[in-house]
Amino acid sequence: MPMPTQPTPMPLRRDFTDHGSCVEDLARAFAAQDPATSEALIETLATQAIRQWRLDDATFWQRVKFQARMIRAQMGSSGKY
């Protein structure tokens, strides 16, 4: 009798679509806040995710931080976003 084959594990998703388009929405909200306060909060959220081995979530928060910085830079150069 042949041995049953083990299913091949699915590769981890790298596009983070499980977080949807909320990166932009959250980034706008964080960009409207005090930069030091919002960056500290994002760092706390990313650190908590890393400690819990939720690397997709940690990457998500890093994306939010980067996008918020981009929005702030655009707001600074044009006066508004």
PAZAPA-4460 file (N, C-alpha, C; in steps of 0.05 Angstrom, whole numbers, plus 32768, in hexadecimal, padded with zeros to 4 digits):
% residues 81
    n_x    n_y    n_z   ca_x   ca_y   ca_z    c_x    c_y    c_z   seq   type   mol
   8011   7FE9   8000   8000   8000   8000   8012   8019   8000     1      M     A
   800E   802C   7FED   801F   8044   7FEB   8019   8057   8003     2      P     A
   802E   8065   800B   802B   8079   8020   801D   8091   8015     3      M     A
   800B   809D   8025   7FFE   80B5   801C   8012   80CC   801A     4      P     A
   800F   80DC   8006   8021   80F2   8002   8019   8109   8014     5      T     A
   802D   8116   801E   8028   812E   802F   8022   8145   801E     6      Q     A
   800E   8155   8026   8008   816D   8016   8020   8181   8016     7      P     A
   8024   818E   8000   8039   81A2   7FFF   802F   81BB   800D     8      T     A
   803F   81C6   801F   8036   81DF   802D   8034   81F6   8019     9      P     A
   8020   8207   801D   801D   821E   800C   8033   8232   8014    10      M     A
   803E   8240   8000   8052   8254   8006   8045   826C   8015    11      P     A
   8054   8279   8025   804A   8290   8034   8043   82A6   8020    12      L     A
   802E   82B4   8025   8027   82CA   8014   8039   82E2   8019    13      R     A
   8042   82EF   8004   8054   8305   8007   8048   8320   7FFE    14      R     A
   802F   831F   7FF5   8023   8338   7FEC   8013   8346   8001    15      D     A
   800F   8339   8018   8001   8344   802F   7FE5   834E   8028    16      F     A
   7FD8   8341   8015   7FBD   834A   800D   7FA9   8344   8023    17      T     A
   7FB0   8334   8037   7F9E   8330   804D   7F99   8349   805D    18      D     A
   7FAA   835D   805A   7FA6   8376   8068   7F97   838A   8057    19      H     A
   7F92   8383   803E   7F83   8394   802C   7F90   83AF   8027    20      G     A
   7F7F   83C2   8020   7F89   83DC   8019   7F8B   83EF   8031    21      S     A
   7F88   83E3   8049   7F88   83F4   8061   7FA3   8400   8067    22      C     A
   7FB9   83F8   805A   7FD3   8404   805E   7FD1   8422   8059    23      V     A
   7FC6   8429   8042   7FC3   8446   803B   7FB2   8455   804F    24      E     A
   7F9B   8449   8056   7F89   8456   8069   7F97   845B   8084    25      D     A
   7FA4   8446   808F   7FB2   8449   80A8   7FC9   845D   80A6    26      L     A
   7FD7   845C   8090   7FEE   846E   808C   7FE4   848B   808C    27      A     A
   7FCE   8490   8080   7FC3   84AC   8080   7FBC   84B4   809C    28      R     A
   7FB0   84A2   80AB   7FA9   84A9   80C7   7FC2   84AE   80D8    29      A     A
   7FD6   849D   80D5   7FEF   84A1   80E4   7FFE   84BB   80DA    30      F     A
   7FFC   84C1   80C1   800A   84D8   80B6   7FFD   84F2   80C1    31      A     A
   7FE4   84F1   80C8   7FD6   8508   80D3   7FDD   850E   80F0    32      A     A
   7FE9   84FA   80FD   7FF1   84FD   8119   800D   8508   811C    33      Q     A
   8014   850D   8135   8030   8515   813B   8043   8500   8131    34      D     A
   8057   8507   8121   8069   84F2   8116   8076   84E1   812B    35      P     A
   8081   84EC   8141   808F   84DC   8155   807C   84C9   8163    36      A     A
   8064   84D2   8169   8050   84C2   8177   8047   84AB   8165    37      T     A
   8040   84B1   814C   8036   849C   813A   804C   8488   8133    38      S     A
   8065   8491   8130   807A   847E   812A   807F   846C   8142    39      E     A
   807E   8476   815A   8081   8466   8172   806B   8451   8175    40      A     A
   8053   8459   816E   803D   8446   8170   8040   8430   815B    41      L     A
   8048   8437   8142   804C   8423   812E   8063   8410   8135    42      I     A
   8078   841B   8141   808F   840A   8149   8085   83F6   815F    43      E     A
   8074   8400   8171   806A   83EE   8186   8059   83D8   817A    44      T     A
   8048   83DE   8167   8038   83CA   8159   8049   83B6   814A    45      L     A
   805D   83C0   813C   806F   83AE   812D   807F   839C   8140    46      A     A
   8088   83A7   8156   8097   8397   8169   8086   8381   8176    47      T     A
   806E   8388   817D   805C   8374   8188   8057   835D   8174    48      Q     A
   8053   8365   815B   804E   8350   8146   8067   833E   8143    49      A     A
   807F   834A   8144   8097   833A   8142   809A   8327   8159    50      I     A
   8094   8331   8171   8096   8320   8189   8082   8308   8188    51      R     A
   806C   830C   817A   8058   82F7   8177   805C   82E7   815D    52      Q     A
   8072   82EB   8150   8078   82DD   8137   8064   82E2   8121    53      W     A
   8057   82F9   8121   8044   8301   810C   8053   8313   80F9    54      R     A
   8064   8307   80E9   8076   8317   80D8   8067   8326   80C2    55      L     A
   8051   831B   80B8   8041   832A   80A4   8036   8343   80B1    56      D     A
   802D   8342   80CA   8023   8359   80D7   8039   836E   80DC    57      D     A
   8050   8364   80E4   8067   8376   80E8   806E   8385   80CE    58      A     A
   806E   8376   80B8   8074   8382   809E   805E   8396   8097    59      T     A
   8045   838F   809D   802F   83A2   8098   8034   83BC   80A6    60      F     A
   803B   83BB   80C0   803F   83D4   80CF   8057   83E4   80C4    61      W     A
   806B   83D6   80BB   8082   83E4   80AE   8079   83F2   8095    62      Q     A
   8067   83E5   8086   805D   83F1   806D   804C   840A   8074    63      R     A
   803C   8408   808A   802D   8420   8093   803F   8436   809A    64      V     A
   8055   8430   80A9   8068   8445   80B1   8074   8452   8099    65      K     A
   807D   8442   8086   808A   844D   806E   8076   845F   805E    66      F     A
   805D   8455   805B   8049   8465   804C   8043   847F   805B    67      Q     A
   8041   847E   8075   803B   8496   8085   8052   84AA   8081    68      A     A
   806A   84A1   8080   8081   84B3   807B   807F   84C0   8060    69      R     A
   8077   84B0   804C   8074   84BA   8031   805E   84CF   8030    70      M     A
   8048   84CA   803D   8032   84DD   803E   803B   84F7   804B    71      I     A
   8049   84F5   8062   8053   850D   8070   8066   851D   805E    72      R     A
   8077   850F   804F   8089   851D   803D   807A   852C   8027    73      A     A
   8065   851F   801D   8055   852C   8008   8046   8544   8013    74      Q     A
   803C   8540   802C   802D   8556   8039   8040   856E   803E    75      M     A
   8059   8568   8045   806C   857D   804A   8074   858C   8031    76      G     A
   8076   857E   801B   807E   858B   8002   8068   859A   7FF4    77      S     A
   804F   8591   7FF8   8039   859E   7FEA   8026   85AD   7FFD    78      S     A
   802A   85A9   8017   8019   85B6   802A   8000   85A6   8032    79      G     A
   7FF9   8593   8021   7FE1   8582   8027   7FE4   8568   8018    80      K     A
   7FD4   8554   801E   7FD4   853B   8010   7FB9   8536   8004    81      Y     A
***
